Amino acid sequence: MQFAFLNEPIYQLIGKCADELGVEAYLIGGFVRDIFLERQSKDIDIVAVGRGIDLATKVKEYLGNEAHLSIFKNFGTAQIKYKELEIEFVGARKESYDRNSRKPVVEDGSLRDDQLRRDFTINALAIGVSKLNFGKLLDPFDGMNDMNNKIIRTPLDPAITYSDDPLRMMRAIRFASQLGFTIEENSFKAISENKQRIEIVSKERITDELNKIILSPTPSYGFKLLFDTGLLHLIFPEMVKLQGVDTIKGLSHKDHFYHTLEVVDNLSKKTNDLWLRWSAILHDIAKPATKRFEEGKGFTFHGHEDKGARMVPKIFANLKLPLNEKMKYVQKLVQLHLRPIVLAKTEVTDSAVRRVLFEAGDDVDDLMALCEADITTKNPNKVKRYMQNFEIVRKKLVEIEEKDHLRNWQPPIGGEEIMAMYDLKPGREIGILKNALRDAILDGAVENNYESAKVFLDKKFSVLKK
């Protein structure tokens, strides 16, 4: 098999350095896999049958100041950053595991040992770059066949692979979701049987894989695998609670787990924004907690948007997601996700649109995208009606923003100025005047400028004094 890319100077240089040191060197892992999948990759893994650090040091000598070398002696690895590439060097090794840790006991090994310790057959492919095996594909576990058949399979007994390093269970599902592959039957069974082992993995590593699943082309595929293996129940139990349908007196509600997956998939067709996708995952997260059955009406979920917004910080904290503006963004969209839908069901008033603009600010377009994704009814007439109304809402948003400039709105007269104008001290009266002014502007009763605001506040203050 001929690989034209091996003619590039960097691969020729690595091969030359390996030959000078008298070691075999191979491209291995994800970089090789992605060659066959025709995916771009700037991360190159080199395994040397010998000391990987020595090979990296030799390559750096030839590259000179253009390259930056980092050595990690504790791990027996080195990294070269060269132009746009990141090249990892490691010596071939074999591993054994203690049951209570993901950290293996490592010793020198052969290329086959190194391939055997890889997580999946598609990641165990190697291509020689040193003289002895230059350009030769080494595929001892039939990874090419698995790639052609779109199968995720482990080189070792999957029960051993997943028990040794339980993060590989998340990685199996992540690769399946990213690539549209199927997890081989024995491997799927082993994940289900070893799911409890995920508890020895740090939340940060789990969530890193979860985020990659969320960013895959069809996130629902990965979430269904997480659910069916039982992993989701352990890593994200709040989402599992969405699953299921209750029926009372012949009245049922939808399955909010599968509805949520539809919403995420709908949104994923339009955006790769991780946090916008997270807002779709969490938009109905409080429905189980707010579910009530009302005679004659059926199931209700009053206030699920408010409770859901309050749940967001705890969920982010549990999953070790950032507790910063990203979390606040998701919280805001969860809080507001019903607003445009309510507008789309009723006559679109300027006042209601002003309030959405005021509360959503610069995130109003993302809010509209979430709400459109939330329409999962199978009734084509309903879908058409909603989308037509959403288009009206969008036009209104543009018109009112151009006229009133309410995105990230600040009142024309702030609290400190109100205190100075009326010789007031901090207290309840300031809040009353500020809220009254805000509501009046949002309702369209007062123009959004200083003069109109001053006239309104003078009248309001005179009433307060009485």
N, C-alpha and C positions, 0 to 999 in steps of 0.2 A: 504494500500500500504506500503510495506516494503522498507526502504532505508538503505542499508548496511553501507553507509558512516557515518550515524549518530552514529555508534559504535566507531568512532574515538574519542580519548580523548578530543579534543578541543570542539566538539559539546556537549559531555556529560558535560563538565565543564560549558559551557554557560548555559545549561539547569539547572544545579545545582545552579548556581549563581542567575538565574532568580527566581527559587523556593525559595531560601533564602530571596530574596527581596520581594517575593509575587507578582511578575509581570509575565505576559505572554510574551514569546519571540518567534520570528519566523524568520526563514530564508526567504528572500524575494527577488524578482527582478531577475536580470540577472543571478545570481548564480544558482537559482532554474531552470530558463529556460534552462541554459546550461547543467544541469544534464540530462534533457530529450533529449537535442540535442547531447549529448555525446561530448560536447566541454569542454576542460580543462579551469578552471578558478581559479585564486588564490585570487580574490576579493570577499569577503563575505559580504553581507549586512544583518544586524540583525535589526529587528524592535521590540521594546518593547512597550507593552501597559502600559505605565508609562514613567519614565525618562531613556532614552537611555544612558545618561552620567553616571548615577548611576550604571547601569549594566556593562558598560565598566570598570568603576573604580573597581568594585568587581572582574571582570574577571582578571584584571591586578594584583590585590592583590594575587590571586592564582598562576598566571604565574610567578610572581617575576621579576627578572632582565632579564630574557630571552625575555621579551616583552617590547615594547616601546609604551607608551600611549600619544596621543595628544587629547586635549579637545578644542572644538570650541564652546564656550558658546553662541556666537551671533547666531549660527545656530542650537544650541541644539543637536549637534552631537559630537561623539568622534571616534577616530580611534586607533586600536591596530595593530602594526606590530609585528608579531610573526613568527619566522622562515621565510618561504617563503610566508606567508599569510598576507593579509591586510584586517582587519575586521572592517567594519564601523557599528557603533551603532547609532540608532536614535529612538526617541520616536514616537509612532503612532500619526499622525496628519492629520488635514484637512486644505485645502488651499482655499483662494479666491484671485482673481487677480484684479489689476487696469489695465485699457485698455492700458495705456501708459508705462507699465513696465512688464518685465518677472518675477520680484521678487514678490512672493506671500505674502499675509498676512496669517500667520500660527497660528493655535491654536491646542491644544490637541484634539485628536480624537480617535476613535475605530480602530481596525484592518481593518474593512471594509472601513472606511473613508480613511485610508492610502492606501488601495488597489485601491480605487476609484480615487485617485489623480495620480496613475501611468499612464505612457503614453500609454501603449498597454496592451491588455489582456495577452499576453505571458510574460509580465514583472510584472504582478500582482499576480502571483502564490506565495503561501506561504506554508512553511512546519514548523509545530510546533517543538520546541526543549525543551520547558518547560513541566513539568509533565502533565499538564491538556490536552495538545494537541500533546504530543510527537509523531513524525512520521506521523502526520495527514496532508494530502494535502488539503489546502483551496483554492478553485478555483471558486470564486463567479461569474466570468464573462465568464466562459467556455473557458479559455485560452488554456487548453489542447486540446480541439477540434480544436481551431484555429491553434495550433502548428501542429497537425496531418494533417490538411488541408492546411498548409503552407500559412496562412493568417495573415496580419497585420491589427488589428482592435483596436479601442480605447474603454476603458470601458465606458466613457461618450459619449455624443453626440460629434462627431468629430469636428463639427464647434466650439464648446466650447473649446475642448481640444487644437486645433491648434490656436485659437484666443488668449487663455490665455497664452500659451507658444509657440510662433511660431517656436522655434528651433525644436519642435517635428515634424514639417513637414520634416525637413532635416533628423531627426532620423528615421522617418518612411521609407524614401527612402533608408537610409543607411542600416537599418535592412533588407529591401526587397532585396537589392543588396548583402549584406553579406550572407544571408541565402537562397537566391533564392525563397523568398516568394512573394505572390501577395498582393498588398494593396487593402483592401476591397473597393467596389464600392463607398459607401457613404463617406468613409475616403478619397479616391482619389479626389472625387468631392470637399470635404471640403478644401483640400490642394489647389486646383486650385482657389477656391473662396476666400481663406484667404492668398494667396501668398504675397500680398502687406504687410502683417504684419511682414514679415521677416525683414523689414527695422528697426525694433526696436531691433534686435539681433546684437550683436557685430560681426564685421568681423572675429575676432579670433575664436569665437565659430562656426560660419558658416563654416569657412575653415577647422576647425578640423573635422567636419562631412564630408566635401567634400573630405578630404584626406583619410578618412576611406572608402568612396565610391570608390575612385581611387584604394585603396588597396584590394578591394573585388575581388573574383575570376573572375568575368566577369564585369569589370567596365562599359561597354556599357549599361548594364541593368539599373544601377543607373542613368547614364547620360540621357538615354531616358526618364526615369520617371521625372527627373528634367526638361527636355525640355517640355514634354507633360503637366506637371502641370503649366508651366510658371515660375517656380522658377529660372531656369537657366538664363532666360532673365534678372532677377534682380540681381543675384549674380555674373554672369560671362558673360556679354553681348558680349564680344569679341568672345567667342566660338559660340554663337548663330549665329553670322554673317557668319559663315562657311556654314550654312545650306542653301540649295536651289540650283537649277540648272538654268542657263541661256542658251537660245538657240538663235542664230543669224544665219540666212541664212542656217538653217539646221544643224549647228554645235553647239555642247553642250560641257560642261565640267562636270566632276563628282561632286557629292554632297560631299563637303569636310568635312562636319560635320560627315556624316556616314562613310566616308573613315577614318577620324581620330579615330572614335570609333573602327573600325576594326583594325587599327594599335595598339591602346592601348590594345585591347583584344589579338592580336597576341603576343605582347610583354609580356603580363601578364601570358601567358602560360610558360614563361621561367624565369621570374624574379619577385621578390616581392619588388624590389627597388623603393621606392616612387618617387625619383627624376628622375630616368630613365623613369618611367611611365609619369611623368610630361613632359618630353622632347617629348614623343609621342603626348601628348595632344596639345603641342604648336608648333610642327614641321611645321605645315602649317598655323599657326595662321594669317600670313600676306597675305595669298592668296586673300582675299577679297580686300585688299588695293592695291594689285599689279596687279589685273586682268585687262587685256586689250584684245581687239579683233583685230586681224590682218587679213586683207583680204587674203584669200587663205590658211591661216594657222590655223585659229580658235583662241581659247582663249590661252593667255600666262600669265605667272605669274613670269616674269623675276625679279630676285632679292628678291623673297619672303623670302629666307633664311636669307639674310642680314637684311631686314626690320624686320623680325620675331625676330631675335636676339636683335635688338634694342627695340622691344616691351616688351621683357621679364622682364626687371627691373620694368617697370610701372605696369605690370600685377601682379608681385609678391608684389609690394608695395600696390596696391589696395586690394589684398586678404590677406594682412598681413602675407605673406610667408617670410621666412628669406632672407634678402638681404646680404647674405654672400657667401661662396664658393659653397653652394647648388645652389643658383641662377646663379652663374657664370658657374657651370657645365651644367645646363640646357641651358643656353645661348650658350655655346660652341657647344652642340650637335645640337641645332636648327640651328646654323650658318653652321655646317659642314654636315648636314644630307644628302645633295645631293652628296657629294664627292664620297663615295663608289658606289653609284648608277651610277654615270657617268663613273666610272672605270669599272663597270660591263657591261656597254653598249658598251665599246670600248676596244681596245687592252690595256692590263694592262702593262704600262711602269714602269720601276724602279723609274723614276723621279716623276711620279704622286703618287706612293705609298710612296716615301720618304716624300712628302709634307703632305700627310694624317697623317703619323706617327709623323711628326714634329708638326703639328697643334693640333692633338688629344691627343698626349702624352699618359698617362696611361689610358685614357678613350677611347682608340681606340677600345677595345673589345665591350664596351657599344655602341659605334657608329655603329659598324657592326651589333650588335643585333637590334638596332633601324632601320637600313636600310633594314635588312631582313624582319622585321615586316611591313615595309612600302610597301612591294610588296603585293598588294591586288587585282591584276588582276584576273579575273575568267578564263583567258585563260591558261590551264595547260601547254601548250608548252612554253608560255612566262615565267611562273613561273619556269619551269625546267631550261630554259636558264639562267635566272637571278641567280638562286641558284648555278648553275654550275660555272658561272662567279664569284659569291661571294666566292666560294670555292677557285678559283684561286687567288682572291684578298687576302684571308686569308693566303694562303701559301706564297704569295709574302711578306705580312706583316711580317711573321715569318722570312723568309729568309733575308730580308733587315734589320730587327731589329738586327738579330744575327750578321750581317756583319757591319752595320753602327751605331748601338746604337743610334737611333734618338728619342726614347721616351724621353720626357722632355729634349730635346737637348739644350745644351749650346755651343756656338761657341768655337772652340779651342783657338781662340784669341779674347779677349773682347775689348770693346771700350777704356777703360783706357790704356790697353797695346798698342793699336793702336796709341793713342796719344803720349805715351812715345817713341814708336819705331820711329815715324816720326816727333817728336817734334811739334805736332799739338795742338791747343787749341780747346775746345768744339765748335762744329759748324757743318755745312752742310757736310763737307768732311768726318767726322767720320761716319755719317749715310750712305753716299754713299759707303764707304769701307765695313762697316758691312753688309749692304744689299747685296752687290755684293758677299761677301764671303758666306753668307747664301745661296743665290740662286745657286752659283757654287757648293756648297756641296750637296744641295738638287737635283740638276740636274745631279749629278754624275760626273761633270767635275773636281772636286777637292776631294781628299780623306779627310775623316773626322779626320785629325790629325794635330798636330802643324806644323810639317815640311812642309807639302803640303800647308797648309793655309798661312804660312809665304812666301813661294815662290809666291803664287798667289797675296798676298797683295803687295809685292814688285813691281810686274809688274803693278798692278792696280794703285799704288801710283805714279809710274813713268809716267804713262799716264796722271794722274790727274795734275801733276806738269806742264805739257807742256802747 
